[in-house]
């Protein structure tokens, strides 16, 4: 799976609300601030097949941005970015 620039921008905005995120199967992303006073929801063009968490969204986006057209592959216990 490849993330398009719109999804990347949405994740970047979400990282300002909460640095970690739980992505559930489907094409909808949600986040909530640690104080539970800000909630954001977005529908993206990609669709995720399984649930996974990202502990440091800024670090994840930094790695993804450093590669030319990265491919994300979700496995049972890990994600490969190539």
C-alpha positions in Angstrom: 0.0 0.0 0.0 1.2 3.5 -0.8 0.1 6.6 1.2 -0.9 9.5 -1.0 0.0 13.1 -0.1 -3.5 13.8 1.2 -3.3 10.9 3.7 0.2 12.0 4.7 -1.1 15.6 5.4 -4.0 14.2 7.4 -1.7 12.1 9.5 0.6 15.1 10.0 -2.4 17.2 11.3 -3.5 14.3 13.5 0.0 14.1 15.0 -0.5 17.7 16.4 -3.6 16.4 18.3 -2.0 13.2 19.5 1.4 11.7 18.8 0.1 8.2 18.6 -2.7 6.7 16.7 -4.6 3.4 16.4 -5.6 2.7 12.8 -8.5 0.4 12.4 -9.5 -1.6 9.3 -11.2 0.5 6.6 -10.7 4.0 5.2 -11.6 6.1 8.2 -9.0 7.6 10.6 -9.8 9.0 14.1 -7.8 10.6 16.8 -8.5 12.2 20.1 -6.2 14.4 22.3 -4.8 13.1 25.5 -7.0 15.5 27.4 -10.0 14.2 25.5 -11.1 17.7 24.4 -10.2 17.5 20.7 -11.5 14.9 18.3 -10.7 14.5 14.6 -12.1 12.2 12.0 -11.2 11.8 8.3 -12.0 9.5 5.4 -9.0 8.7 3.2 -8.8 7.1 -0.3 -6.7 4.1 1.0 -8.2 1.3 2.9 -6.3 -0.6 5.7 -6.8 -4.3 6.0 -5.9 -4.8 9.7 -5.7 -2.8 12.9 -2.3 -1.4 14.0 -0.9 1.3 16.2 1.8 3.9 15.6 3.4 5.0 18.8 5.2 8.1 17.4 3.4 9.4 14.4 5.9 12.2 13.7 8.8 9.6 13.6 6.7 7.4 11.3 5.9 10.3 8.9 9.6 11.3 9.0 10.7 7.8 7.9 7.9 7.6 5.2 8.9 11.1 3.9 12.6 10.2 3.6 11.8 7.4 1.1 10.9 7.8 -2.6 7.3 6.4 -3.0 7.5 4.0 0.0 5.4 0.8 0.0 3.8 -0.2 3.3 3.3 -3.9 4.0 1.3 -4.9 7.0 2.0 -8.3 8.6 0.5 -9.9 11.7 3.0 -8.3 14.2 4.9 -5.6 12.2 4.9 -3.3 9.3 7.6 -3.2 6.6 8.3 0.1 4.8 10.3 -0.3 1.6 
